[in-house]
Amino acid sequence: MTARVSTLAEQPALERVMRRFHRDAWPRFLRDDAVNALWSRLYTDFPQFQLALSGRDGRVVAIGNTVPFAWNGTRRGLPDRLADVLARASRGRERGTTPTALVALAAIVDPSERGKGWSTRLVRAMARLAASRGLRALLAPVRPASKGDYPLTPMSEYAGWRRPDGTPFDPWLRVHWRLGARTLRVTPRGNTVHARIGEWEEWTGLLFPASGRYVVPGAFQPIRVDRRCDRVHYEEANVWMLHRVPRDGVRPRATTV
């Protein structure tokens, strides 16, 4: 199976496709205002780093959003929040700072195409893009695919779970692991959502009649409801992983994977 890799810089019409993929991919409650305020800059300031994979029929089957990033090579040099990644990348562009790594912010496969290896091809395309730009690392703040099924288990524990064959328990962590990535650290608040109780009740279809902690389907950990302040607090952990970047990377234009 082959796929054509294109960038938003080459095909500006891909922005509409990417926005549609994002609109359909995430839980309704995952609304990080700080991330959303900066996300459009990926399309306007970094179009050459936004990828799409198309099948033989020309239909887009997967997208990947990445951003160049100045990283000092240490675990402490990795931000706690996705919003901080976006902010640092934007500041670096404005100041002319030389990036050293590529950060994979999102990788989404069309639901009808899942289970066919597209996610692996997409991560490989990101690594080649990093190499073609002279970046020495591909970083991924991974959002584990099945963590929402285990909301009472801390992410630090969940990320270490293994199957009987020794591979990571989580399927999305497993994809990265099989491509040679290693875990750097868990960040406890990659995404942070602050909203009113009524908004959470609309998003989840649940009622929260008293202050306290509630398990919400799909959430990585229980939410905290404060009736007095009419607020719900939710923080979602990610797992920072590091990929080696091939030295003989190929530019994504007109390539196949």
Sine and cosine of phi, psi and omega as CSV:
sin_phi,cos_phi,sin_psi,cos_psi,sin_omega,cos_omega
0.00,0.00,0.79,-0.61,0.01,-1.00
-0.91,-0.42,0.30,-0.95,0.03,-1.00
-0.54,-0.84,0.56,-0.83,0.10,-1.00
-1.00,0.00,0.70,-0.71,0.01,-1.00
-0.96,-0.27,0.83,-0.56,0.01,-1.00
-0.80,-0.60,0.37,-0.93,0.08,-1.00
-0.92,-0.39,0.34,-0.94,0.05,-1.00
-0.90,0.44,-0.52,0.85,0.04,-1.00
-0.89,0.46,-0.57,0.82,0.00,-1.00
-0.98,0.18,-0.57,0.82,-0.05,-1.00
-0.73,-0.68,1.00,0.07,-0.04,-1.00
-0.83,0.56,-0.43,0.90,0.00,-1.00
-0.92,0.40,-0.23,0.97,0.02,-1.00
-0.92,0.40,-0.34,0.94,0.00,-1.00
-0.85,0.52,-0.67,0.74,0.01,-1.00
-0.89,0.46,-0.65,0.76,0.01,-1.00
-0.91,0.42,-0.68,0.73,-0.01,-1.00
-0.90,0.44,-0.67,0.74,0.02,-1.00
-0.89,0.45,-0.60,0.80,0.04,-1.00
-0.92,0.40,-0.68,0.73,0.04,-1.00
-0.85,0.53,-0.70,0.71,-0.01,-1.00
-0.92,0.38,-0.64,0.77,-0.03,-1.00
-0.87,0.49,-0.55,0.84,-0.08,-1.00
-1.00,-0.08,-0.16,0.99,-0.20,-0.98
-1.00,-0.04,-0.52,0.86,-0.24,-0.97
-0.97,-0.24,0.44,-0.90,0.12,-0.99
-0.85,0.52,0.51,-0.86,-0.06,-1.00
-0.89,0.46,-0.48,0.87,-0.06,-1.00
-0.99,0.17,-0.19,0.98,-0.09,-1.00
-0.99,0.11,0.97,0.23,-0.05,-1.00
-0.84,-0.55,1.00,0.07,0.02,-1.00
-1.00,0.05,0.96,-0.27,-0.09,-1.00
-0.87,0.49,-0.58,0.81,-0.01,-1.00
-0.92,0.40,-0.63,0.78,0.06,-1.00
-0.93,0.37,-0.73,0.68,-0.04,-1.00
-0.87,0.49,-0.55,0.84,-0.02,-1.00
-0.92,0.40,-0.42,0.91,-0.07,-1.00
-0.95,-0.31,-0.23,0.97,-0.17,-0.99
-0.87,0.50,-0.62,0.78,-0.05,-1.00
-0.88,0.48,-0.36,0.93,0.02,-1.00
-0.91,0.41,-0.41,0.91,0.09,-1.00
-0.86,0.52,-0.64,0.77,-0.06,-1.00
-0.98,0.19,-0.54,0.84,-0.05,-1.00
-1.00,0.00,-0.60,0.80,-0.11,-0.99
-0.98,-0.21,-0.40,0.92,-0.07,-1.00
-0.74,-0.67,0.73,0.69,-0.07,-1.00
-0.90,0.44,-0.45,0.89,-0.01,-1.00
-0.95,0.31,-0.14,0.99,-0.02,-1.00
-0.94,-0.34,0.16,0.99,0.03,-1.00
-0.96,-0.27,0.85,-0.53,-0.17,-0.99
-0.93,-0.37,0.47,-0.88,0.13,-0.99
-0.65,-0.76,0.67,-0.74,0.10,-0.99
-0.97,-0.25,0.74,-0.67,0.02,-1.00
-0.86,-0.51,0.63,-0.78,0.04,-1.00
-0.98,0.19,-0.09,-1.00,-0.04,-1.00
-0.88,0.48,-0.48,0.88,-0.01,-1.00
-1.00,0.10,0.04,1.00,0.03,-1.00
1.00,0.06,-0.07,1.00,-0.02,-1.00
-0.98,0.18,0.69,-0.73,0.03,-1.00
-0.95,0.32,0.81,-0.58,-0.03,-1.00
-0.94,-0.35,-0.28,0.96,-0.01,-1.00
-0.35,-0.94,0.51,-0.86,0.06,-1.00
-0.76,-0.65,0.42,-0.91,0.06,-1.00
-0.64,-0.77,0.76,-0.65,0.03,-1.00
-0.95,-0.31,0.83,-0.56,-0.01,-1.00
-0.72,-0.70,0.25,-0.97,0.00,-1.00
-0.52,-0.86,0.67,-0.74,0.07,-1.00
-0.95,0.30,0.54,-0.84,-0.26,-0.97
-0.49,-0.87,0.69,-0.72,0.05,-1.00
-1.00,0.04,0.94,-0.35,-0.05,-1.00
-0.84,-0.54,0.70,-0.72,-0.04,-1.00
-1.00,0.05,0.07,1.00,0.08,-1.00
1.00,0.06,0.07,1.00,-0.02,-1.00
-0.94,-0.34,0.37,-0.93,0.07,-1.00
-0.89,0.45,-0.63,0.77,0.00,-1.00
-0.92,0.40,-0.35,0.94,0.01,-1.00
-0.98,0.19,0.00,1.00,0.02,-1.00
-1.00,-0.08,0.82,-0.57,-0.02,-1.00
-0.89,0.46,0.38,-0.92,0.04,-1.00
-0.99,0.16,-0.43,0.90,-0.11,-0.99
-0.82,-0.57,0.52,-0.85,0.09,-1.00
-0.88,0.48,-0.58,0.82,0.02,-1.00
-0.86,0.50,-0.59,0.81,0.01,-1.00
-0.94,0.34,-0.55,0.83,0.09,-1.00
-0.88,0.48,-0.75,0.66,-0.01,-1.00
-0.89,0.45,-0.67,0.74,-0.02,-1.00
-0.91,0.42,-0.68,0.74,-0.01,-1.00
-0.92,0.39,-0.62,0.78,0.03,-1.00
-0.90,0.44,-0.67,0.74,0.00,-1.00
-0.91,0.41,-0.68,0.73,0.04,-1.00
-0.89,0.45,-0.64,0.77,0.02,-1.00
-0.89,0.45,-0.64,0.77,0.04,-1.00
-0.90,0.44,-0.69,0.73,-0.03,-1.00
-0.91,0.40,-0.56,0.83,-0.06,-1.00
-1.00,-0.05,-0.10,1.00,-0.02,-1.00
0.97,0.24,0.40,0.91,0.02,-1.00
-0.94,0.34,0.69,-0.73,-0.01,-1.00
-0.98,0.21,0.87,-0.50,0.03,-1.00
-0.97,0.26,0.44,-0.90,0.01,-1.00
-0.86,-0.51,-0.22,0.98,-0.07,-1.00
-0.60,-0.80,0.30,-0.95,0.13,-0.99
-0.92,-0.40,0.75,-0.66,0.01,-1.00
-0.96,-0.27,0.82,-0.58,0.06,-1.00
-1.00,0.06,0.97,-0.23,-0.08,-1.00
-0.99,0.11,-0.53,0.85,-0.03,-1.00
-0.41,-0.91,0.58,-0.82,0.10,-0.99
-0.63,-0.78,0.91,-0.42,-0.12,-0.99
-0.80,-0.60,0.77,-0.64,0.06,-1.00
-0.94,-0.33,0.66,-0.75,0.06,-1.00
-0.81,0.58,0.74,-0.68,-0.05,-1.00
-0.80,0.60,-0.57,0.82,-0.02,-1.00
-0.96,0.28,-0.17,0.99,-0.05,-1.00
-0.92,-0.40,0.10,1.00,-0.04,-1.00
-0.95,0.32,0.48,-0.88,-0.03,-1.00
0.99,0.12,0.18,0.98,-0.03,-1.00
-0.92,-0.39,0.16,0.99,0.06,-1.00
1.00,0.01,0.14,0.99,-0.04,-1.00
-0.92,0.38,-0.56,0.83,-0.01,-1.00
-0.90,0.44,-0.63,0.78,0.06,-1.00
-0.89,0.45,-0.71,0.71,0.02,-1.00
-0.88,0.47,-0.60,0.80,-0.03,-1.00
-0.93,0.38,-0.70,0.72,0.01,-1.00
-0.90,0.44,-0.63,0.77,0.05,-1.00
-0.89,0.45,-0.63,0.78,0.04,-1.00
-0.90,0.43,-0.60,0.80,0.05,-1.00
-0.90,0.45,-0.67,0.74,0.01,-1.00
-0.89,0.45,-0.64,0.77,0.03,-1.00
-0.93,0.37,-0.58,0.81,0.06,-1.00
-0.89,0.46,-0.70,0.72,0.04,-1.00
-0.86,0.52,-0.71,0.71,-0.01,-1.00
-0.90,0.44,-0.65,0.76,-0.02,-1.00
-0.91,0.41,-0.37,0.93,0.01,-1.00
-0.99,-0.15,0.11,0.99,0.03,-1.00
0.96,0.27,0.36,0.93,0.00,-1.00
-1.00,-0.02,0.66,-0.75,-0.18,-0.98
-1.00,0.00,-0.15,0.99,-0.06,-1.00
-0.53,-0.85,0.50,-0.87,0.19,-0.98
-0.91,-0.41,0.89,-0.46,0.01,-1.00
-0.96,-0.27,0.59,-0.81,0.02,-1.00
-0.67,-0.75,0.91,-0.41,0.16,-0.99
-0.99,0.16,1.00,0.08,-0.21,-0.98
-0.95,0.31,0.73,-0.69,0.12,-0.99
-0.98,-0.17,0.99,-0.16,-0.11,-0.99
-0.83,0.56,0.69,-0.73,-0.16,-0.99
-0.93,0.38,-0.56,0.83,-0.12,-0.99
-0.94,-0.33,0.15,0.99,-0.04,-1.00
-0.87,0.50,-0.54,0.84,-0.01,-1.00
-0.88,0.48,-0.30,0.95,0.05,-1.00
-0.98,0.18,-0.18,0.98,-0.07,-1.00
-0.73,-0.69,0.89,0.46,-0.14,-0.99
-0.93,0.36,-0.31,0.95,-0.03,-1.00
-1.00,-0.03,-0.06,1.00,0.02,-1.00
-1.00,-0.10,0.82,-0.58,0.03,-1.00
-0.86,0.51,0.57,-0.82,-0.02,-1.00
-0.86,0.51,-0.60,0.80,-0.01,-1.00
-0.87,0.50,-0.56,0.83,0.05,-1.00
-0.98,0.19,-0.71,0.70,-0.04,-1.00
-0.86,0.50,-0.67,0.74,-0.04,-1.00
-0.89,0.45,-0.35,0.94,0.00,-1.00
-1.00,-0.05,-0.09,1.00,0.01,-1.00
-0.89,0.46,0.60,-0.80,0.01,-1.00
-0.76,-0.64,0.49,-0.87,0.12,-0.99
-0.99,0.15,0.18,-0.98,0.00,-1.00
-0.83,0.55,-0.46,0.89,0.00,-1.00
-1.00,0.08,0.06,1.00,0.05,-1.00
1.00,-0.01,-0.08,1.00,0.01,-1.00
-1.00,0.09,0.38,-0.92,0.02,-1.00
-0.82,0.57,0.60,-0.80,-0.01,-1.00
-0.91,0.41,-0.67,0.75,-0.07,-1.00
-0.98,0.22,0.73,-0.68,-0.07,-1.00
-0.90,0.44,-0.57,0.82,-0.02,-1.00
-0.98,0.21,-0.61,0.79,0.14,-0.99
-0.89,0.46,-0.58,0.81,-0.02,-1.00
-0.91,0.42,-0.62,0.78,0.04,-1.00
-0.86,0.51,-0.75,0.66,0.00,-1.00
-0.90,0.44,-0.68,0.73,-0.01,-1.00
-0.86,0.50,-0.69,0.72,-0.02,-1.00
-0.92,0.39,-0.38,0.93,0.06,-1.00
-1.00,0.02,0.10,0.99,0.09,-1.00
0.99,-0.10,0.13,0.99,-0.02,-1.00
-0.96,0.26,0.48,-0.88,0.09,-1.00
-0.83,-0.55,0.50,-0.87,-0.02,-1.00
-0.98,0.21,0.74,-0.68,0.06,-1.00
-0.99,-0.12,-0.78,0.62,0.06,-1.00
-0.17,-0.99,0.26,-0.96,0.11,-0.99
-0.99,-0.11,0.74,-0.67,0.11,-0.99
-0.96,-0.26,0.85,-0.53,-0.16,-0.99
-0.95,0.31,-0.24,0.97,-0.06,-1.00
-0.64,-0.77,0.83,0.55,0.05,-1.00
-0.85,0.52,-0.70,0.71,0.12,-0.99
-0.87,-0.49,0.66,-0.75,0.02,-1.00
-0.77,-0.64,0.80,-0.61,-0.04,-1.00
-0.87,-0.50,0.84,-0.55,0.11,-0.99
-0.86,-0.51,0.87,-0.49,-0.03,-1.00
-0.47,-0.88,0.17,-0.99,0.01,-1.00
-0.98,0.21,0.35,-0.94,-0.04,-1.00
-0.87,0.50,-0.68,0.74,0.00,-1.00
-0.86,0.50,-0.58,0.82,0.04,-1.00
-0.91,0.41,-0.70,0.72,0.02,-1.00
-0.91,0.41,-0.59,0.81,0.03,-1.00
-0.91,0.41,-0.60,0.80,0.05,-1.00
-0.93,0.37,-0.70,0.72,-0.04,-1.00
-0.91,0.41,-0.59,0.80,-0.14,-0.99
-0.98,-0.21,-0.33,0.95,-0.09,-1.00
0.97,0.25,0.22,0.98,0.01,-1.00
-0.95,-0.30,0.28,-0.96,0.11,-0.99
-0.92,-0.40,0.59,-0.81,-0.01,-1.00
-0.82,-0.57,0.99,0.14,-0.16,-0.99
-0.97,0.25,-0.26,0.97,-0.04,-1.00
-0.63,-0.77,0.41,-0.91,0.07,-1.00
-0.91,0.41,0.50,-0.87,0.01,-1.00
0.58,-0.81,-0.20,-0.98,-0.02,-1.00
-0.98,-0.18,0.65,-0.76,0.00,-1.00
-0.72,-0.70,0.62,-0.79,0.13,-0.99
-1.00,0.03,0.82,-0.57,-0.02,-1.00
-0.92,-0.39,0.75,-0.66,0.01,-1.00
-0.81,0.58,0.80,-0.60,0.02,-1.00
1.00,-0.03,-0.30,0.95,0.00,-1.00
-0.97,0.22,0.57,-0.82,-0.06,-1.00
-0.96,0.28,-0.41,0.91,0.03,-1.00
-0.46,-0.89,0.25,-0.97,0.00,-1.00
-0.88,0.48,0.55,-0.84,0.11,-0.99
-1.00,0.10,0.34,-0.94,0.05,-1.00
-0.90,-0.43,0.87,-0.49,-0.05,-1.00
-0.97,-0.23,0.75,-0.66,0.06,-1.00
-0.85,-0.52,0.99,-0.17,-0.04,-1.00
-0.92,0.40,-0.58,0.82,-0.05,-1.00
-0.89,0.46,-0.65,0.76,-0.01,-1.00
-1.00,-0.09,-0.05,1.00,-0.05,-1.00
0.81,0.58,0.75,0.66,0.00,-1.00
-0.71,-0.71,0.50,-0.87,0.15,-0.99
-0.85,-0.53,0.75,-0.66,-0.02,-1.00
-0.92,-0.39,0.75,-0.66,0.01,-1.00
-0.58,-0.81,0.79,-0.61,0.09,-1.00
-0.85,-0.53,0.66,-0.75,-0.08,-1.00
-0.84,-0.54,0.83,-0.55,-0.03,-1.00
-0.98,0.20,0.49,-0.87,0.15,-0.99
-0.83,-0.56,0.20,-0.98,0.00,-1.00
-0.86,-0.51,0.93,-0.36,0.03,-1.00
-0.95,0.31,0.81,-0.58,0.05,-1.00
-0.80,-0.60,0.49,-0.87,-0.08,-1.00
-0.86,-0.51,0.80,-0.60,0.07,-1.00
-0.96,-0.27,0.58,-0.81,0.19,-0.98
-0.95,0.31,0.56,-0.83,0.03,-1.00
-0.96,-0.26,0.79,-0.61,0.00,-1.00
-0.91,0.42,0.60,-0.80,-0.01,-1.00
-0.97,0.24,-0.41,0.91,-0.04,-1.00
-0.98,-0.22,0.67,0.75,-0.04,-1.00
-0.86,0.50,0.51,-0.86,-0.02,-1.00
-0.92,-0.38,0.69,-0.72,0.04,-1.00
-0.88,0.48,0.57,-0.82,-0.12,-0.99
-0.94,0.33,-0.21,0.98,-0.04,-1.00
-0.89,0.46,0.81,-0.58,0.12,-0.99
0.80,0.60,0.54,0.84,0.04,-1.00
-0.99,-0.16,0.26,-0.97,0.07,-1.00
-0.82,-0.57,0.49,-0.87,0.00,-1.00
-0.76,-0.66,0.00,0.00,0.00,0.00
